[in-house]
Structure formats: C-alpha cells, structure tokens
C-alpha cells in the first residue's frame, strides 16, 4: 500500500481541515496518525476527529477502542 501524505497546516492548526486548539495537540495527533499510516491506516476526517478527541482527553481509551472496533472512523 503506497504512502499518501495528509494535509497538515500548522499555521491554521488543521489536519485534513480538522481544527485543533493548539500546535502541541496537532503535532501529537499527526505523529499518532503517521505511525499508524505505516501499518496501513488510511486516515479520514472522522478518524482524525476521533484521534484528536482522544488526545484532548474528550474520550477514554475504552471509547477509542470501541470507535475503532465499530469502524466509526470510516467515511
């Protein structure tokens, strides 16, 4: 599976047009997404929102695992 870069705008604090509250959260989310992309993960806008919310503490690990299991990241 080929690597496909994702749109990251550090000035506007967005990844694939998903807004972030600060640069630290954007970068930690981008790192998590990048690591998973090497294992075949294809990011979607919804998937980025889920990972962002987990990084911000808006969802627990159990909720993140359920979202992944139920494939809520698919668009």
C-alpha positions as CSV (number, residue, x, y, z in Angstrom):
1,X,0.0,0.0,0.0
2,X,1.6,3.3,-1.0
3,X,2.1,6.1,1.5
4,X,-0.2,9.0,0.9
5,X,0.7,12.3,2.6
6,X,-2.0,14.1,4.5
7,X,-2.7,17.9,4.5
8,X,-1.3,19.4,7.7
9,X,-1.5,23.2,8.1
10,X,0.4,24.3,11.2
11,X,-0.5,28.0,10.7
12,X,-4.2,27.3,10.6
13,X,-3.9,24.4,13.1
14,X,-5.6,21.8,10.9
15,X,-5.1,18.3,9.7
16,X,-7.2,17.5,6.6
17,X,-9.3,20.6,7.6
18,X,-10.0,19.2,11.1
19,X,-9.3,22.1,13.5
20,X,-7.0,21.8,16.6
21,X,-6.9,24.0,19.7
22,X,-3.1,24.2,19.8
23,X,0.1,23.2,18.0
24,X,1.0,20.6,20.6
25,X,-2.2,18.6,20.1
26,X,-1.9,18.9,16.3
27,X,1.6,17.5,16.4
28,X,0.9,14.7,18.8
29,X,-2.1,13.7,16.6
30,X,-0.1,13.9,13.4
31,X,2.6,11.7,15.0
32,X,-0.1,9.1,16.0
33,X,-1.6,9.2,12.5
34,X,1.8,8.9,10.8
35,X,2.8,5.9,12.9
36,X,-0.4,4.1,12.1
37,X,-0.2,5.0,8.4
38,X,3.0,2.9,8.1
39,X,0.8,0.0,9.2
40,X,-1.8,0.6,6.6
41,X,-4.2,3.0,8.3
42,X,-5.9,5.3,5.8
43,X,-6.9,8.5,7.6
44,X,-10.3,10.0,7.2
45,X,-11.6,13.3,8.5
46,X,-13.7,11.4,11.1
47,X,-10.7,9.3,12.1
48,X,-8.7,12.4,12.7
49,X,-11.5,13.9,14.8
50,X,-11.6,10.7,16.9
51,X,-7.8,10.7,17.5
52,X,-7.8,14.4,18.2
53,X,-10.6,14.0,20.8
54,X,-8.7,11.1,22.4
55,X,-5.5,13.2,22.6
56,X,-7.5,16.1,24.2
57,X,-9.0,13.7,26.8
58,X,-12.5,14.0,25.5
59,X,-12.8,10.3,25.1
60,X,-11.3,7.4,27.1
61,X,-9.1,4.6,25.8
62,X,-12.1,2.3,26.0
63,X,-14.2,4.7,23.9
64,X,-11.3,4.9,21.4
65,X,-11.1,1.1,21.2
66,X,-14.9,0.9,20.7
67,X,-14.8,3.5,18.0
68,X,-12.0,1.5,16.2
69,X,-13.8,-1.8,16.6
70,X,-17.0,-0.3,15.3
71,X,-15.1,1.4,12.5
72,X,-16.6,4.8,13.3
73,X,-13.6,6.4,11.6
74,X,-14.9,5.3,8.2
75,X,-16.5,7.9,6.0
